[in-house]
Amino acid sequence: MPHHRPDHSAHTAHHAGAFDSDRIADALTLEGTLAAGVTDQAIAQCAELFDAGDAEVCRILDLGCGPGVATVALAAAFPSAAVVAVDGSRAMLARAEARASRHGASARVETRELDLDGDLGALGTFDLAWAGMAIHHAADEVAALRSVRALLRPHGLVCLLERADPIVVRLADDLGRPGIWDRVRAAQSDWFERARPTLPGALNADRYPGILNAAGFDVVVSQTLADTMTAPDDAATRTFLTNQLQRATRNLADFLAAADLTALQACVEPASPPHAGDRWAGATVTTSRKLFIARQQDDHRTTMTVRQHGTV
């Protein structure tokens, strides 16, 4: 069974309350599953850096682990490593424990109930600190990353993933409007640029190199990763895709032509005809993330070339 040792801070209870629901856990699990390709790309880059430095990965910290999708992926990618999954939500940790058990990783996954602004020093030392869509939840990102830096062994790396662009859903059905999904994607990009200052993590995404530097890190990888996958054809995924498109209809009123908006609304309205479920077959989902990998500034090993801002 996974090991669970609770730690507590005043902020933990406040933060956890926002995530202690099955609905949010289900949504984060599905979103993490749909973003698996991006997660795998980021993990592969971390592994490549460790290999280049001939460094062994024995302990991994997954900060803000949520339902444990990345936790299990990290355990699979580094089969000799123990993974400590940290989250302020006990409900999320229970999901992470269950997922680790299903994937045969329980013996190497330990969960800790601890907020990002809590005392991370009690967690021990690590070779890799991973934070996927998490650091922006910290009250002080620089302070949190300084705490992370203190946990890293001399060869250690920190890996951050933050949202790059909105999730893009594309159906095989063009809804009688040829090219509609290209126009929807363009409209979403325009909306995102306007809304960016109000979206958690989105405003800071391009500032993370500076934030990491202020926390005592040198950035060695800075890229935008993207992956497109065919969505599973099941009820939970159809509900998730419907919610994404419903959100798009609300957000894009000022960015999408009226005829396209009407077609999109008809596609996801509750009164859609029974055969409408067929249109989800072959739907694709594109997920993108900003990737930042950094090492401690006082690491005097040979500096590696920074990989800048490419899209993979």
N, C-alpha and C positions, 0 to 999 in steps of 0.2 A: 504493500500500500504506500501511496505518497506520504512523505513526512510533512506535517503542518505545524509550524510554530508561530503563534500570533504575536505581533508587535502592535502597539497602539500609539496614536497621536490624535490631538484634537481635530486636526484637519481630515484625518482618515475617515471618520464617521460621516462628515459632511460630504466628502467626495464619493464615498462608497454608496451613499443613498441614491445618487443619481444613476447608478449602474446596477443596483440590486433588483433587477426585474428580469423575468424570463424573456419578455419581448425584446429587450435590449440585448440580452445575451444571445438570443437566437439570431438577431440581425447582425451582431458583430461576428458570430461564428460563420454565418453565410458570407458576409463581406470578406472575412479573412480567407475563406475557402476560394472565393472568386479571385482574390488577389494572390493566390498561392504562387503563380508564375513570377510575380514581382518579388515576393519574399525569397523564392529560390534563387533568383538572380543576385539578390543582395547577399544572401548567405554564401553563395559561390564566390563572390568577390572577397568576402572576409576570409574564406578558406584559402583563396589564392594568395592573399597577403601573408597569412600565417605560413603557408608552404614556402613562400619566397624567403621568409626570414628563418626558416627551419625551426619554427616555434610550435610546441605542442599545446593543444587546447584541452585543458583538464576541467575547467569550471567556467560556466557561462551564466550570466545574469540576464534574465528577461524582465525588463522593467515595464510595468503596466501591461502585464501579460494578457489581460482580458480572459477570454475563454480558452486560451492555450493553443491556438492554431499555430502560431510561430514557435511556441515552446516545443511542440512535438516535432516541427520541422527542424529546429536546431538540434534536438536530440538525435534525429535521424541522420543529419549531415555530419555530426561529430559524435560517432558512436562510442568513443572512449570518454566522453565528457559528462559531467554531472551538470544539470541545469537547475538553477534556482529561479522559480517563477514568482514574481512579486506583483501584488496588486492591492489596492485599498478596499476592494470589494470581496467579501467572503463568498458571495454567490458566484462571482467570476472564477475565483480559485477552485470552487467545487467543480465547475465546468472543466477547468484546466486539468484537475486531478482525474476526472472521468475520461477525458480525451487521452491523457497519457496512459491510463489503464487499458483503454481499447486498443491503443497502438503498441502495447507491450513495452512502454517506456517508464513505467511507474518506479522501478528500482533506481532510475537515474534522475527523476524529477522530484524536487522538493518545492513546496509552496510556502510563501511567507506573506502574511497579511500586513502590509506596510504601505503607507502613502509615499509618493515621490518626494514630498517635503519632510518625511520622517527621518529617523536616524538610520541612514543606510550603512553606517559604519559597522553595525552589528552583523552584517551579512557575510563578512569575510573578504577574501581576495579572489579576483577573477582574471581570466585571460581575455574574455570578450564580454562587453556590456552591450546589450541589444535593447533598443527602445523603438518599437514600431507604433507610430501614431500615438505616442505617449507623452513625450517631454513637454509638449505644449500645455499639458494639464497641470504642470508644476506652477506653484505660485511665483517662483523665481527660477527661471530656467538656468541661468548662469550658476546660481548657488547649487541647484540640483546636480548639474554637470560637474561642478567642482567636487561634490561628494562622490560622484561616480569615479572621477579621476583618482581619488584617494583609494579606491578599491582595486584599481587595476595593477597587475604585475608589470614589471618594466617593459615587457614586450606587448602589453595589452592594447586592445583596440576598443573603441566605442563606435557603434553603428546606429545611426538615426535614420528612420524613414518617416517622412511627413507627406501629406497630400500634395500632389502636383496639380491635377485637374479633376473636375468632377467625374464620377463614374459615368461611362458612356454605354448605354443600352442600344442595341441595333437589332431590330427584328428582320426576319427574312421577308415578311410581308411589308410592302411599301405603302400600305393603307390607301392605295389609289392615287398616291402623290409621288411619282418617280423622283428619286433624289432626296426624299424627306429626311432620311437619317443623316445625310451629310449636312443638311441645313440645320437640323437639330443640334448636331455636334458643334457647329460653328456658333450657333446662338448660345449654347451652354458656355463656350469659352468666353464670349462677350459678357454674359451674365456674371461669370465667375470673376472676371477682372473688376467689375463694378462692386461685387459683393465681398471681395477678398478681405477688406479691412474688418469685416464683421464675423468672419469665419474662424473658429478656433484653429490655431496652427498655420492657417493659410497665409496670413500676413507676415509671419515670421519665417516662413519656409526659406526664402531667399537670404535671410539674415543669419541663418544658422552657422555659416562659416565664421562670421564675426562673433557670434555667441560662443561657439566652441573655442575660438581663440581666447576670448576673455576668460573662459573657464580653465585655460591652461592646456589646450590641445592644438595640434597642428593637423589640418585637414589633409588627408592623402587621397581621398576619392570624393568627388562632387559631381553627381550625375542625375539625370532624370531617367527613370526606368518606366517602361510600359509593357503591358502584356494583354493580349486579347484571347479569351477562351470561349468556347461554346458552353452556354449555361446548361446545367443539369435540367432535365425535363421532369420536374417534380413540383408538387403543390407549394412547398416552402419557397422554392426559387421563383416560381411564377408570382407569388405574393410579393416577394422582394423586388422583382422587376417591375411589377405594377406600381409599387410604392415609389420606385425611382422615377418612373414616367409620370406619375401623378404629381410628384414634386416638380418635375420639369415643366408640366403645364402651368403650375403656379408661378414658377420663376421666370418663364420665358414669354409672358404676355407682352412685354415691351420689346422683345428681341426676335420674335418669330412671326412670319406672315400669318394673317388671320386664317387662311384656308388650311395651312399646316397645323396651326394650333387647334383648330376645330377637329381635324382628323386625329390628332394626338389625344384630345379629350375623349373622343368617341371610342378610341381604342381601349381606354382604361376606365371608362365609366362603369359603375356597378351593374347597369342594365345591359351590358354587352350580351349579344346573342350567345346561346350555348356553344355553337361551333367556334366561337372566338378563341377558345383555348388552343385551337390548332395553330394559331398564329405565333405561339411561343416556341414552336418547334424550330430549332436551328438558331435561336436568338444568341447573340454574342454580347459579351461584356468586356469592356476595356477599362483596365485600372492602371493608374499611373502614380508614381511616388517620387519624391525628391530623396535621393540617397546621399548621406554624408558619413564617411568613415574617417576616424581621426585617431591619432596616437598622442601620447603625452609629450609635451614640449621638451621635457628634460631627458627624453630618450635619445642617447647619443649614438645610436646605431645609424647606419647609412640611411639618409633620407630618400624616400621613394618619390617618384614623379607623381604629382597630383593629376588625376584624371578629371578633366574639367567638363562639366555641364553638357556632356553628350547625351543623346537620347538612345537608349538601347531598346 
